[in-house]
């Protein structure tokens, strides 16, 4: 019996689940490595987001296999995958779905029938999310936060697991619509996808120009993923780690007592959701590493991807080319661990 059936699991059973999650992570990494070269840190954050029910924002130039990585993950986990290319003319109904008028030929009556949009999936890839209007971007908010959409006054639940992974192109910003802070805060991670090194690039070119990709084994099925997702909140975390997470988040907020980099370079800091995401992500990181407890090292390792998109540099920082990651590196260095 598992927790989803209403029967609490014992710590010993949870520890066994942690071991199984770690084994699953190794198998997933192996399978994805058949298709994707490098990007180990990106894959680690992707898996942490998956098992902690967190959405991810991927930042990188075109051609770095962001879409391929997410699609490959869905393939080896037997999850339904849909991709939406965000464009300026995309409407909210293109994401959530719409009602159409249909005629019942047996009775002659006309009724409205809801046709589900691409958001009704397990993994939704919102490609170049900053290229569509704020109205359409906002259509994702309810789905990301509440796992449902409302159309014509009717709520439709989204099947679990449900995750949104969005991409942004850091170049060609003309004509784009930057995501508002409220929507950025829904993403657990902001993940930088960088260029491969020379050896990796050689291997990428060799693989992609020499025949069909190898088949992928199905590592987990959706029910098993839900079991691991339910386990993450139960993973113990040291009080000192929670305290460290809260101190990190609070230190990003401007004020008279703020650290010098925050006072000089930041307009807005991270809110309480950042600390919640930081602790949950730390638990998932520990679980995937086979550890039945999260500590300060997990908080420290995940601080920048959790906080980077929530710390808003001011005009002075932008004029000097100082980004939030640079500011956070100074802040993290200044905040002592217990």
N, C-alpha and C positions, 0 to 999 in steps of 0.2 A: 504494500500500500504506500502511496506517496502523498505528499502534502496537498497536491491538487485534488485528491480524493477526500480531503477533509481530515486526514489522520496525520498529526504532526510527526515528523521524523526525529529520531534521536540524534545526538551529536555524532555517535559512531556511524550512523547511516549517512549523515551529512558528510562526514569525512570520506566515506567511500564514494559518495557522489563527486566530491572534489577531485579525488584520484581519477575517476572516470572522465571528468571534464578536462583534466590535464592531458589524458591520453587522447581524447577527442581533438583537443587543440593541436597536438603533434600530428595526428592523422590529417586534419584539415590543412595545416601548413604544408605537409608533404604533397597533398593533392594539388593545392593551388600553385605550388612550386613547379608543377609540370607545365603550367601555362605562363605564370608570371615570374619574371627574373628580378631578384632583389626586392626592394620595397618592404623589408622585414618590419621596420618600425610602423609603417603605414598599415600593414596587415595586422600587427598586434593591436593597434588602436581600433581597427575595424572589428576585430573579434571582441574586444572589451566592450565596444558600443553595442554589438549584437547581444551579448549575454547580460548586459546591464540595462537593456531596453532603452538605449540612448541613440539619438540621431546624430549623424556626422556630416560636417561640412568640409569638403575636400577642395583645397586651393592648389592649383597647378596649371601650367601652360598646356595647350593641346598636345596630344600624342604621348602622354606618360602612362597610358593604360589604366586611367581611373575607372572608366566605364567597364573595361574588361575585367579588372580586379573584382568589382562588385558583382558583375554578372557571373564570374567564375565561382565566387563564394556561394551565390544562390544555387548554382548548379550542383555543387558538391554537398549542399545541405537539403536538396530536394525542396527548395522554397520557390514559390511563385515570384516572378520578377517582371516588373514593368518599367519602362523608361519613357520619360516625357522630356522632349526638347523644348525648353522654355524660350518663347519668342515674344516680341512686343504685342502681337495680336492674340495671344493665348487668353482665353476666358476662364473664369473660375469653374464653369460647368465642364470645361474640357478636362478638368482634373477630378472633380467630385462626381460628375455624372449629371444627367438631366432627365426631365420627364417628357415623354412623347405621347401624343394622342393616338390611341389605337382603337380600331373598331372590332368588336366581337361579332364575327360573321353569323354566329348562330342566333344572336338576339338583336343585332343591329345597333346595340348600344356602343357609345364611345367612352372609353375610360383612359385615364392617364396611367402610363406604365413607366416606372423608374428604370432607366438604363444606367448601370453602374459605370463609373469612370475608372481610369487607371489607378486611382488611389486605393481601390479594392484589390489589394495584393499583399504579399508578405514583405517584399523589399521594393520600394519605389525609388528610382533614380531620377532626381530632379536635375537635369543637365543644364548648366549655366543658368541657375535660378535667378541671378541678378539681371537677366535680360528681359524679364517680363515685368508687368506693371505691379505696383504695390497691392492693388485689389486682388490680383491673381495670386501673388505671393501669400496674401493673407488667407487664401482658401485652404492652405496647408495647415494653418495654425491650429484649428480645432482638431484636425486629424492627428497631428503630432502630439498634442497635449492630452486629448480626451479619447482617442482611438475611436472616433465616430465622426460622421458628417451629417449635417442637417440640410435637407432639401425640401422646400415647400412645407415647412413645419413638421416634417417627419425625420426622426433620427434613424440613421443606419449604422450599425456597429461594424467595425472593421475586424476582420479575422486576425487572430494572433498566431504567430508573432507578426508584428508590423513595425517596420523601420523605414525612415526616410534618410537617404544619403543624397546630399546635394553637392554639385560641383560649381566652382566659380573660376573663371579665367582671370588671372591677375593683370593681364594685358588687354588692350583694346577696350578700355573702360568707357569710351564715348558712347552715349546712348543707353547706358545701363542704369538700373535702379538699385542702388545699394540697399541691402536688407536693413530694415529698421531694427533698433536694439531689442524690441520685444520679440521679434522673430529669431534674431541671432541667439537670444537666451534660451530658445527651445532646443538648440543643438548642444549636445553634451561636449563634443570635440570640434575644434577647428584643426584640420590636419593638413600640413604642408606636404605636397607630393613633389619631390625634387627630381632633377635630372639623374639618370643612372651614371655610375662611374664607367670608365672606358671598358673594363672587362665585361661588366654587365651589358653594356650597349652592344658589344661584339656578339655576345650570346643571344641577345634579343634579335638582332638582325639575322643571325644564323637560324634560330628557331622559326622565325616568321617568314623565311624565304625557302623553306625546305620541306614542304608537304603539310599534311593535315595535322592539327594538334592531337595529342593523345587523349583517349577517353578518360573521364573522371569517375572515380568511385563515389557513391553516395555515402557520406560519413554519418550524418545524423538526419533524422526525420523531424518534422515540426513539433510533434508531441515531446520528443526528447529535448529539443531546444527550450521549450516552455518549462520543462522540469529543471534545467540548469538556470534559466532566468529566475525561477522561483527560489532557487537555492541562494543566489547572490545576496539578497537582503539578509539572509540568515547567517552568512559568514561573519564571524566575530571580528571586531575591529577594536584596537586599543583606544582607551580614552585619550591618551596622549596624541594619537593620530587624528582623532576627531578635533581635538583642541588645535592641533597644528593646521588642519584644513581651514578651520574658522579664522584663525589668526592670519593665514595667507590671504583669504578672501577679504577680510576687513582691512587689511593693509593696502588694498588696491584703491580704496576710496579717498578722494581728496578731502582735506580738512587741515585745521591748524596743527594737529599733532601727526599728520601724515609724514611718511618718509619723503626726503627731498625729491627723488625722481617722480613721485606721485604728485606732490605739490606743484612741481614745475611743468610736468608734461601731460597730465591726465585731466580730462573733463569729467568723466564718469567712471566709476569703478564697478566691480562685480556685485551682484545681489546675492541673497541667501540661496537661490537655486544653484549657484555655482558651488557652494559648499556641499549641498546635497549630491550633486553630480560627481564631485571630487571624491566623496566617501564611497558612493556606489561603484564608481569606476575602480577605485582602489581595491574594493572587495572582489570585483570581477577579475582584476589583474592577479590578485593573490590566488583565486580559485583556479585560473588557467595555468598558473605556475605550479599547481599542486599543493598550495599552502592553505591550511584551514584557519587562517587569521590574516588580516590586513594590518600593515604597520605604517610608520611614518615614511619609510622608503618608497612605498607605493604612492602615497600622497605626493611626495617630492617628484617622483618620476612623471606624474600626470599633470602637474600644476600648470605648465605652460599650455598644452593643448586644451585644457579645460577653461583657462582664464583668458587666453589671448584675444578671443573675439568678444569678450565681455568688458575689456578695459579699453576705453575710447580715448585715444590721444587727442590733445587739444591742437589748436591751429599752430601754436608755437612749435610743438613737436613735429607736426606734419611739415612745416616749413623747413625744419632742419633734417628731415628724413629719418626721424626717430620713430620706430614702430613699437607696437605694444609688446612684442616679444622681447625687444631690447630692454624696455622698461621693466618687464617682469623678471628678467634675469637678475637685475640689480636688486629688486625687491626680495626675491627668493633667497638670494645670497645673504640679505640683511636679516631675514626672519629666522631665529634660531629654532632648532628642533628641541624637543624635551630632553 
